[in-house]
Amino acid sequence: MVVSNATAAITEIKASKGLWFEITPKMVHALLNAIPETGEWGRISILDFLADNLKPSLFQDDHVQRVIPHLAHSNPSVVLSACKLVILFLSDLEANSDKSRSL
């Protein structure tokens, strides 16, 4: 719960002051580990935070595998937040595959 509240606070601060730190792979791992421990709104907060602030280069295939189970959640808001994150990753994956084809 603390992690989800922290992501919500950072999101509010970012709205007025901008993001003042860079997300690291260790942070992504910690946030994904915290998701199962939170309630529905905490999951939404963490997933939205990752979708809004994560550089696609930090989001790896195993991270997507950890987000996919949330696509079957009973709360539609959790499902939409998970969809947003997966779609962002897939669009980057598609862009990278197009670049490799042109080489």
C-alpha positions as CSV (number, residue, x, y, z in Angstrom):
1,M,0.0,0.0,0.0
2,V,2.9,2.3,0.7
3,V,4.3,1.8,-2.8
4,S,1.0,2.6,-4.5
5,N,0.5,5.7,-2.3
6,A,4.1,6.8,-3.2
7,T,3.4,6.4,-6.9
8,A,0.2,8.4,-6.6
9,A,2.1,11.2,-4.7
10,I,4.9,11.2,-7.3
11,T,2.3,11.5,-10.1
12,E,0.7,14.5,-8.3
13,I,4.1,16.2,-7.8
14,K,5.0,15.5,-11.4
15,A,1.9,17.3,-12.6
16,S,3.1,20.5,-11.0
17,K,6.9,20.3,-10.9
18,G,7.8,17.7,-13.5
19,L,9.5,14.3,-12.9
20,W,12.7,14.9,-10.9
21,F,14.3,11.5,-11.1
22,E,14.9,8.7,-13.5
23,I,13.3,5.3,-13.2
24,T,15.8,2.5,-13.0
25,P,15.4,-1.2,-13.8
26,K,15.6,-1.9,-10.0
27,M,12.6,0.4,-9.5
28,V,10.6,-1.3,-12.2
29,H,11.2,-4.7,-10.6
30,A,10.2,-3.4,-7.2
31,L,7.0,-1.8,-8.5
32,L,6.0,-5.0,-10.3
33,N,6.7,-7.0,-7.2
34,A,4.5,-4.7,-5.2
35,I,1.5,-5.0,-7.4
36,P,0.1,-8.3,-6.1
37,E,0.3,-6.9,-2.5
38,T,-1.9,-3.9,-3.2
39,G,-5.6,-3.4,-3.6
40,E,-7.3,-2.7,-6.9
41,W,-6.7,1.0,-6.8
42,G,-3.1,0.5,-5.8
43,R,-2.6,-1.7,-8.8
44,I,-4.1,0.9,-11.0
45,S,-1.9,3.6,-9.5
46,I,1.3,1.5,-10.0
47,L,0.4,0.4,-13.6
48,D,-0.6,3.9,-14.6
49,F,2.6,5.3,-13.1
50,L,4.7,2.8,-15.1
51,A,2.8,3.5,-18.3
52,D,3.2,7.3,-17.9
53,N,6.8,7.4,-16.7
54,L,8.6,4.3,-17.9
55,K,11.0,4.4,-20.9
56,P,10.0,1.6,-23.3
57,S,13.7,0.5,-23.3
58,L,13.4,-0.4,-19.6
59,F,10.3,-2.5,-20.1
60,Q,11.3,-6.0,-21.0
61,D,9.6,-9.2,-22.1
62,D,9.5,-10.7,-18.6
63,H,7.9,-7.5,-17.3
64,V,5.1,-7.9,-19.8
65,Q,4.6,-11.5,-18.6
66,R,4.1,-10.1,-15.1
67,V,1.5,-7.6,-16.3
68,I,-0.5,-10.0,-18.5
69,P,-2.3,-11.7,-15.5
70,H,-3.9,-8.3,-14.7
71,L,-5.7,-8.4,-18.0
72,A,-8.1,-10.9,-16.5
73,H,-8.8,-8.9,-13.3
74,S,-12.5,-8.4,-12.3
75,N,-12.0,-4.6,-12.0
76,P,-12.2,-3.1,-15.5
77,S,-10.0,-0.2,-14.4
78,V,-7.2,-2.6,-13.5
79,V,-7.6,-4.3,-16.9
80,L,-7.5,-1.0,-18.8
81,S,-4.3,0.1,-16.9
82,A,-2.7,-3.2,-17.7
83,C,-3.8,-2.9,-21.4
84,K,-2.3,0.6,-21.6
85,L,1.1,-0.7,-20.3
86,V,1.2,-3.7,-22.6
87,I,0.1,-1.7,-25.7
88,L,2.9,0.9,-25.0
89,F,5.4,-1.9,-24.8
90,L,4.1,-3.6,-28.0
91,S,4.2,-0.4,-30.0
92,D,7.9,0.0,-29.0
93,L,8.5,-3.7,-29.8
94,E,6.9,-3.2,-33.3
95,A,9.0,-0.1,-33.9
96,N,12.2,-1.9,-33.0
97,S,11.3,-4.8,-35.3
98,D,10.7,-2.4,-38.2
99,K,14.1,-0.9,-37.6
100,S,15.8,-4.3,-37.7
101,R,14.0,-5.2,-40.9
102,S,15.3,-2.1,-42.6
103,L,18.9,-3.0,-41.7
